[in-house]
Amino acid sequence: MQRSFTYKKILTGLLLVIGFGLYQSLSSIYLLFPPMLGVLFFYFVYALEKEDLPKLLLVIVLLLIFEAEKDFLLFSSLVYFTFIYRFILPRLRIMISCQICLKILLLNIAYLGYVLFSYVLAQVLWVEVPSVDWHIFYYMFLEFFLVLSI
């Protein structure tokens, strides 16, 4: 029997979710592994622009794994990324024509803005503020090179 093309896509997506879950757990142990928040943001934007629902659902599952592993509030990254995609990204694309400059700025907005958003959300909801350290700048630097290929 032959496998259909959609079956291979489901199998690939499942392997990606399992691999990302293992990677996230390793990134919690070894602080030199970036959590891939910026990469997930760019894939989120890519899936929305291409209107590719399976990829969007896959990115949402990966964002939920990220939130669970890093102890952020449920769906907070999804709400933040949707806000950035809907309100800030169109204005930035009008103002900035340099694609590399735009990627650097969006990566900074994805990381630093999400930390600020999580802090404000924690203050409003009276929950524990997520811990953030200086490694975030190292993560932004590493993920910039990954984002250049997207």
C-alpha positions as CSV (number, residue, x, y, z in Angstrom):
1,M,0.0,0.0,0.0
2,Q,1.1,3.5,-0.7
3,R,0.9,6.3,1.8
4,S,-0.9,9.4,0.8
5,F,0.7,12.8,0.7
6,T,-1.4,14.1,3.6
7,Y,-0.4,11.2,5.8
8,K,3.3,12.2,5.4
9,K,2.4,15.8,6.3
10,I,0.7,14.7,9.5
11,L,3.6,12.4,10.4
12,T,6.1,15.2,9.7
13,G,4.1,17.6,11.9
14,L,3.9,15.1,14.7
15,L,7.6,14.5,14.6
16,L,8.2,18.3,14.6
17,V,6.0,18.7,17.7
18,I,7.8,15.9,19.5
19,G,11.2,17.2,18.5
20,F,10.3,20.7,19.6
21,G,9.0,19.5,22.9
22,L,12.3,17.7,23.5
23,Y,14.3,20.8,22.4
24,Q,12.3,23.0,24.8
25,S,13.0,20.8,27.7
26,L,16.7,20.8,26.8
27,S,16.6,24.6,26.5
28,S,15.3,24.8,30.0
29,I,18.3,22.8,31.3
30,Y,21.0,24.3,29.0
31,L,20.6,28.0,29.0
32,L,22.7,28.4,25.8
33,F,19.9,26.9,23.7
34,P,17.5,29.6,22.6
35,P,13.8,29.0,23.2
36,M,12.9,29.8,19.6
37,L,10.3,32.4,20.3
38,G,11.4,34.7,17.5
39,V,11.5,31.8,15.0
40,L,8.0,30.8,16.1
41,F,6.8,34.4,15.6
42,F,8.2,34.5,12.0
43,Y,6.5,31.1,11.2
44,F,3.3,32.4,12.8
45,V,3.4,35.5,10.4
46,Y,4.4,33.3,7.5
47,A,1.5,30.9,8.1
48,L,-1.0,33.8,8.4
49,E,0.2,35.5,5.2
50,K,0.1,32.2,3.2
51,E,-3.2,31.4,4.8
52,D,-1.9,27.9,5.5
53,L,-4.2,26.5,8.3
54,P,-2.2,23.3,9.0
55,K,1.0,25.3,9.5
56,L,-0.8,27.8,11.6
57,L,-2.2,25.1,13.8
58,L,1.3,23.5,14.1
59,V,2.8,26.8,15.2
60,I,0.0,27.3,17.7
61,V,0.8,23.9,19.2
62,L,4.5,24.8,19.3
63,L,3.6,28.1,21.0
64,L,1.6,26.2,23.6
65,I,4.6,23.9,24.3
66,F,6.8,27.0,24.6
67,E,4.4,28.6,27.1
68,A,4.0,25.4,29.2
69,E,7.8,24.8,29.4
70,K,8.7,28.4,30.2
71,D,5.9,28.8,32.6
72,F,4.0,31.6,30.8
73,L,0.3,32.1,30.9
74,L,-1.8,30.0,28.5
75,F,-2.4,31.6,25.1
76,S,-0.5,34.7,26.1
77,S,2.0,34.3,23.2
78,L,-0.8,33.7,20.7
79,V,-2.6,36.9,21.9
80,Y,0.6,38.9,21.7
81,F,1.6,37.6,18.3
82,T,-1.8,38.2,16.9
83,F,-1.8,41.8,18.3
84,I,1.7,42.4,16.7
85,Y,0.6,40.9,13.4
86,R,-2.6,42.8,13.2
87,F,-1.6,46.3,14.4
88,I,2.1,46.8,14.5
89,L,3.5,44.8,11.5
90,P,1.5,46.6,8.8
91,R,2.7,50.0,10.0
92,L,6.3,48.8,10.2
93,R,6.2,47.4,6.7
94,I,5.1,50.8,5.4
95,M,7.8,52.7,7.3
96,I,10.7,50.3,6.8
97,S,11.7,49.0,3.4
98,C,14.9,47.2,4.4
99,Q,13.9,43.5,5.0
100,I,16.9,42.7,7.2
101,C,16.2,45.8,9.4
102,L,12.6,44.8,9.6
103,K,13.5,41.3,10.7
104,I,15.9,42.7,13.4
105,L,13.2,45.0,14.7
106,L,10.5,42.3,14.6
107,L,12.7,39.9,16.5
108,N,13.4,42.5,19.1
109,I,9.6,43.3,19.3
110,A,8.9,39.6,19.6
111,Y,11.2,39.0,22.5
112,L,11.3,42.2,24.5
113,G,7.7,43.0,23.8
114,Y,6.5,39.6,24.9
115,V,8.5,39.9,28.1
116,L,6.9,43.3,28.7
117,F,3.5,42.0,27.8
118,S,3.9,39.0,30.2
119,Y,5.0,41.4,32.9
120,V,1.9,43.7,32.4
121,L,-0.4,40.6,32.2
122,A,1.1,39.2,35.4
123,Q,0.5,42.5,37.2
124,V,-3.1,42.8,35.9
125,L,-4.0,39.2,36.8
126,W,-2.0,39.1,40.0
127,V,0.0,36.1,39.1
128,E,3.7,35.4,39.4
129,V,5.9,37.4,37.1
130,P,7.9,35.1,34.8
131,S,11.6,35.2,35.3
132,V,13.7,36.8,32.7
133,D,17.5,37.2,32.7
134,W,20.2,38.6,30.5
135,H,20.2,35.5,28.2
136,I,17.4,37.1,26.2
137,F,19.9,39.3,24.3
138,Y,22.0,36.2,23.5
139,Y,18.8,34.4,22.3
140,M,17.9,37.4,20.1
141,F,21.4,37.4,18.6
142,L,21.3,33.6,17.8
143,E,17.8,33.6,16.5
144,F,18.5,36.5,14.1
145,F,20.7,34.2,12.1
146,L,18.0,31.6,12.0
147,V,15.4,34.1,11.0
148,L,17.5,35.4,8.1
149,S,16.8,32.1,6.3
150,I,13.0,32.5,6.6
